[in-house]
């Protein structure tokens, strides 16, 4: 798996959310550099957990849809008597 990379808008949005969170919940001013560093750390060290969970969730949706398709195909079968 390649490293998780966000486009510039996504990264900017995520950094702003980190800064707001630190201010509101921890009463700490988190600078731009620190927020970007923290985001990069999370992406590198824990991003895989979220990525893997997303893949598992997508797999479950795919399996459910495949079951629906199989059921529809079964319903289309003609009797062979």
HELIX and SHEET records of a PDB file:
HELIX    1   1 UNK A    8  UNK A   26  1                                  19    
HELIX    2   2 UNK A   32  UNK A   45  1                                  14    
HELIX    3   3 UNK A   47  UNK A   76  1                                  30    
END                                                                             
